[in-house]
Amino acid sequence: MDLFQTFQTHNPVIGVVHLLPLPTSARWGGNLTAVIERAEQEATALAAGGVDGIIVENFFDAPFPKQRVDPAVVSAMTLIVDRLQNLVVAPVGINVLRNDAHSALAIASCVGAKFIRVNVLTGVMATDQGLIEGNAHELLRYRRELGSDVAILADVLVKHARPLGTPNLTTAVTDTIERGLADGIILSGWATGSPPNLEDLELATNAAKGTPVFIGSGADEDNIGQLIQAANGVIVASSLKRHGNINEAIDPIRVSAFIEAMAEGLKAKPTKSTGVDAPAGTKSVVC
């Protein structure tokens, strides 16, 4: 995956639009217009704050099905993503929770979105939805059938889950890339709002051998300068909300502060090709 081609930077910040409950979910409120308006407000706030990309997910649909979502969810997300792409210039991606990569890819391919997030692409994870098995075989062939170039960003040892057997991060990263054919990998902490540790990020980046590595949770204004030293990009949500509360709306001031903190961290990040510090104010990391 060429990060610069997609995001116009080698170190993208991808902000998350958490959709209000969608039709057929347990907390669906019966008003799709309200869901759309909230999504538009959050996407606009993220863009105003300076993010390089946006990912849309049905976060408030919990409890989630472990695999396929209802067609009404697919229809609603297709409509919303299409509207957001006409509202902001940043590239948009999709995550259909808990692990409906098939629907995410279908939506992205139809509306021209650039990437999807897949919680479990390979392996087997024990989750609150039960055992979720990766299905890279089906997903990659479906992408080929659609004639799509949508990038697949795959979680490794995804949050809110435990692997069956003894986890080995290096092997999981290698399998996700070489056997699952992921275009990028995502490393998170154990739960929403918890960051991966720096050592794990370094191990993942070394194992990825040039495939982009994203921080998938827990990044905030205070820790992003350190975490980005061992990653290529970040997907961020909770810390950009008002008061850092996951149930609140996006705060553009917090977005701007996060962007500035990451820029400061990037100034000290050595280039991959030379091992020397990059000039101040540049994003010169080779991915």
C-alpha positions as CSV (number, residue, x, y, z in Angstrom):
1,M,0.0,0.0,0.0
2,D,1.4,3.4,-1.0
3,L,0.4,5.7,1.8
4,F,1.4,8.8,0.1
5,Q,-0.7,8.0,-3.0
6,T,-3.8,7.4,-0.8
7,F,-3.4,10.0,1.9
8,Q,-0.9,12.5,0.5
9,T,1.4,11.8,3.4
10,H,3.7,9.0,4.5
11,N,2.3,9.2,8.1
12,P,-1.5,9.5,7.9
13,V,-3.8,10.3,10.8
14,I,-7.2,8.6,10.2
15,G,-10.0,9.9,12.3
16,V,-13.1,7.7,13.1
17,V,-16.7,8.6,12.6
18,H,-18.7,6.4,15.0
19,L,-22.2,6.1,13.6
20,L,-25.1,6.3,15.9
21,P,-27.2,3.1,16.1
22,L,-28.3,1.9,12.7
23,P,-31.5,0.2,11.6
24,T,-32.0,-3.3,13.2
25,S,-29.4,-2.6,15.9
26,A,-30.5,-3.0,19.6
27,R,-30.4,0.8,20.2
28,W,-31.8,1.9,16.8
29,G,-33.7,5.1,17.4
30,G,-35.8,5.1,14.2
31,N,-34.4,8.3,12.7
32,L,-31.8,7.8,10.0
33,T,-31.7,11.5,9.3
34,A,-30.3,12.1,12.8
35,V,-27.6,9.4,12.2
36,I,-26.6,11.1,8.9
37,E,-26.5,14.6,10.4
38,R,-24.3,13.4,13.2
39,A,-22.0,11.6,10.8
40,E,-21.7,14.8,8.6
41,Q,-20.9,16.9,11.7
42,E,-18.2,14.5,12.8
43,A,-16.6,14.1,9.4
44,T,-16.6,17.9,9.0
45,A,-14.9,18.4,12.4
46,L,-12.3,15.8,11.6
47,A,-11.5,17.4,8.2
48,A,-11.4,20.9,9.8
49,G,-8.9,19.6,12.4
50,G,-6.6,18.3,9.7
51,V,-6.9,14.5,9.5
52,D,-5.5,12.8,6.5
53,G,-8.3,10.2,6.2
54,I,-11.6,9.2,7.8
55,I,-13.0,5.7,8.6
56,V,-16.7,5.2,9.2
57,E,-17.8,2.4,11.5
58,N,-21.1,1.2,13.0
59,F,-19.6,1.5,16.5
60,F,-22.8,2.1,18.4
61,D,-24.6,-1.0,16.9
62,A,-23.3,-3.2,19.8
63,P,-24.0,-6.0,20.5
64,F,-22.6,-6.9,17.1
65,P,-23.1,-10.0,15.0
66,K,-19.8,-11.8,14.6
67,Q,-20.0,-12.0,10.8
68,R,-22.7,-10.7,8.4
69,V,-24.7,-7.6,9.4
70,D,-28.3,-7.1,8.3
71,P,-28.8,-5.7,4.8
72,A,-30.4,-2.5,6.3
73,V,-27.0,-1.8,8.0
74,V,-25.3,-2.2,4.6
75,S,-27.8,0.1,2.9
76,A,-27.5,2.8,5.6
77,M,-23.7,2.7,5.6
78,T,-23.6,2.9,1.8
79,L,-25.8,6.0,1.9
80,I,-23.8,7.7,4.7
81,V,-20.3,7.0,3.2
82,D,-21.4,8.3,-0.2
83,R,-22.7,11.5,1.4
84,L,-19.5,12.0,3.4
85,Q,-17.3,11.5,0.4
86,N,-19.2,14.4,-1.2
87,L,-18.7,16.5,1.9
88,V,-14.9,16.1,2.6
89,V,-11.9,15.7,0.4
90,A,-10.0,13.3,2.8
91,P,-10.1,9.6,1.6
92,V,-12.8,7.6,3.4
93,G,-12.7,4.0,4.6
94,I,-15.1,1.6,6.2
95,N,-15.3,-0.8,9.1
96,V,-18.4,-3.0,9.4
97,L,-18.4,-4.5,12.9
98,R,-17.8,-7.0,14.2
99,N,-16.1,-8.6,11.2
100,D,-18.2,-8.2,8.1
101,A,-15.4,-7.5,5.7
102,H,-17.5,-8.8,2.8
103,S,-20.0,-6.0,3.3
104,A,-17.3,-3.4,3.9
105,L,-15.6,-4.3,0.7
106,A,-18.9,-4.3,-1.2
107,I,-19.8,-0.8,0.1
108,A,-16.3,0.5,-0.5
109,S,-16.2,-0.8,-4.1
110,C,-19.6,0.6,-5.0
111,V,-19.0,4.1,-3.6
112,G,-15.3,4.4,-4.4
113,A,-14.0,4.4,-0.8
114,K,-10.3,3.8,-0.5
115,F,-9.8,1.2,2.3
116,I,-11.5,-1.1,4.8
117,R,-10.6,-2.3,8.2
118,V,-10.9,-6.0,9.0
119,N,-10.8,-7.0,12.6
120,V,-9.9,-10.7,12.0
121,L,-8.5,-11.4,8.5
122,T,-6.5,-14.6,9.5
123,G,-6.5,-16.9,12.5
124,V,-9.2,-17.4,15.2
125,M,-10.1,-15.0,17.9
126,A,-12.3,-15.6,21.0
127,T,-14.5,-12.5,21.4
128,D,-17.7,-11.4,23.1
129,Q,-19.5,-12.4,19.9
130,G,-18.0,-16.0,20.1
131,L,-15.2,-17.5,18.0
132,I,-14.4,-15.4,14.9
133,E,-12.5,-17.0,12.1
134,G,-10.6,-15.0,9.6
135,N,-11.6,-15.6,6.0
136,A,-8.9,-14.0,3.8
137,H,-9.5,-16.6,1.2
138,E,-13.1,-15.4,0.5
139,L,-12.3,-11.7,0.9
140,L,-9.4,-11.6,-1.5
141,R,-11.2,-13.5,-4.1
142,Y,-14.3,-11.3,-3.7
143,R,-12.1,-8.2,-4.2
144,R,-10.8,-9.7,-7.4
145,E,-14.3,-10.5,-8.6
146,L,-15.3,-6.9,-8.0
147,G,-12.3,-5.6,-9.9
148,S,-11.6,-3.5,-6.9
149,D,-8.4,-1.9,-5.6
150,V,-9.8,-1.1,-2.1
151,A,-6.9,-1.5,0.4
152,I,-7.4,-4.0,3.2
153,L,-6.1,-2.8,6.6
154,A,-6.1,-5.8,9.0
155,D,-5.9,-5.9,12.8
156,V,-3.4,-8.2,14.3
157,L,-4.5,-9.7,17.7
158,V,-7.4,-7.4,17.6
159,K,-8.7,-5.6,20.7
160,H,-11.6,-7.0,22.7
161,A,-10.5,-10.5,21.8
162,R,-8.0,-13.2,22.7
163,P,-6.3,-15.6,20.3
164,L,-6.7,-19.3,20.6
165,G,-3.4,-20.8,21.7
166,T,-0.3,-18.9,22.7
167,P,-0.1,-15.5,20.8
168,N,3.1,-14.7,18.9
169,L,3.0,-11.2,17.5
170,T,5.7,-11.6,15.0
171,T,4.1,-14.7,13.5
172,A,0.7,-13.1,13.5
173,V,2.0,-10.1,11.6
174,T,3.8,-12.2,9.1
175,D,0.9,-14.5,8.5
176,T,-1.5,-11.6,8.1
177,I,0.7,-10.0,5.4
178,E,2.1,-13.0,3.6
179,R,-0.8,-15.5,3.9
180,G,-3.7,-13.1,4.3
181,L,-2.3,-10.6,1.8
182,A,-3.2,-7.6,4.0
183,D,-2.2,-4.2,2.5
184,G,-1.5,-2.8,5.9
185,I,-1.7,-4.0,9.5
186,I,-3.2,-2.4,12.7
187,L,-2.0,-3.0,16.2
188,S,-4.2,-2.0,19.2
189,G,-4.2,-2.3,22.9
190,W,-6.5,-4.8,24.6
191,A,-9.6,-2.6,24.5
192,T,-11.1,0.7,23.1
193,G,-9.0,3.6,24.4
194,S,-6.0,1.5,25.4
195,P,-2.8,1.9,23.3
196,P,-0.4,-0.8,22.1
197,N,3.0,-0.6,23.9
198,L,6.0,0.7,22.0
199,E,7.9,-2.6,22.1
200,D,5.0,-4.4,20.4
201,L,4.8,-1.7,17.7
202,E,8.5,-2.1,17.1
203,L,8.2,-5.9,16.8
204,A,5.2,-5.5,14.4
205,T,7.0,-2.9,12.2
206,N,10.1,-5.1,12.0
207,A,8.0,-8.2,11.1
208,A,6.0,-6.2,8.5
209,K,9.1,-5.5,6.4
210,G,7.8,-2.3,4.8
211,T,4.0,-3.0,4.9
212,P,2.4,0.0,6.7
213,V,1.7,-0.4,10.4
214,F,-1.1,1.6,12.0
215,I,-1.7,2.3,15.7
216,G,-5.3,1.2,16.1
217,S,-6.4,2.4,19.5
218,G,-5.4,4.5,22.6
219,A,-3.4,7.2,20.8
220,D,-3.8,10.7,22.3
221,E,-2.1,14.1,22.4
222,D,0.2,12.9,25.2
223,N,1.5,9.6,23.8
224,I,1.3,10.0,20.0
225,G,4.7,11.6,19.7
226,Q,6.3,8.4,21.2
227,L,4.1,5.8,19.6
228,I,4.5,7.2,16.1
229,Q,8.3,6.5,16.3
230,A,7.5,2.8,15.8
231,A,4.5,3.1,13.3
232,N,3.6,4.5,10.0
233,G,0.2,6.0,10.8
234,V,-2.6,6.1,13.4
235,I,-6.4,5.4,13.6
236,V,-7.8,7.6,16.4
237,A,-11.2,8.1,17.8
238,S,-11.8,8.4,21.6
239,S,-9.2,11.1,22.4
240,L,-10.7,13.4,19.7
241,K,-14.1,13.4,21.3
242,R,-15.2,16.2,23.6
243,H,-13.6,15.6,27.0
244,G,-12.2,12.4,25.6
245,N,-15.6,10.8,26.1
246,I,-16.4,8.1,23.5
247,N,-20.1,9.0,23.6
248,E,-19.5,12.6,22.7
249,A,-19.1,14.2,19.3
250,I,-15.7,15.0,17.7
251,D,-14.0,18.2,19.0
252,P,-12.1,19.9,16.2
253,I,-9.8,21.7,18.7
254,R,-8.7,18.3,20.1
255,V,-8.2,17.1,16.5
256,S,-5.9,20.0,15.8
257,A,-4.0,19.5,19.1
258,F,-3.5,15.8,18.2
259,I,-2.2,16.6,14.7
260,E,0.3,19.1,16.2
261,A,1.5,16.6,18.8
262,M,2.1,14.0,16.1
263,A,3.9,16.5,13.9
264,E,6.3,17.2,16.8
265,G,6.9,13.5,17.2
266,L,7.6,13.1,13.5
267,K,10.3,15.7,13.6
268,A,12.4,13.4,15.8
269,K,11.6,10.2,13.8
270,P,14.7,8.9,11.8
271,T,14.3,8.1,8.2
272,K,14.1,4.4,7.3
273,S,16.7,4.8,4.5
274,T,19.4,6.7,6.3
275,G,18.8,6.3,10.0
276,V,19.3,10.1,10.5
277,D,16.8,12.6,11.9
278,A,14.4,14.0,9.4
279,P,14.4,17.8,8.9
280,A,12.0,19.6,11.1
281,G,8.5,19.9,9.7
282,T,8.8,17.2,7.1
283,K,7.2,13.7,6.7
284,S,10.0,11.9,5.1
285,V,9.6,8.4,6.4
286,V,9.9,5.8,3.7
287,C,7.1,3.3,3.9
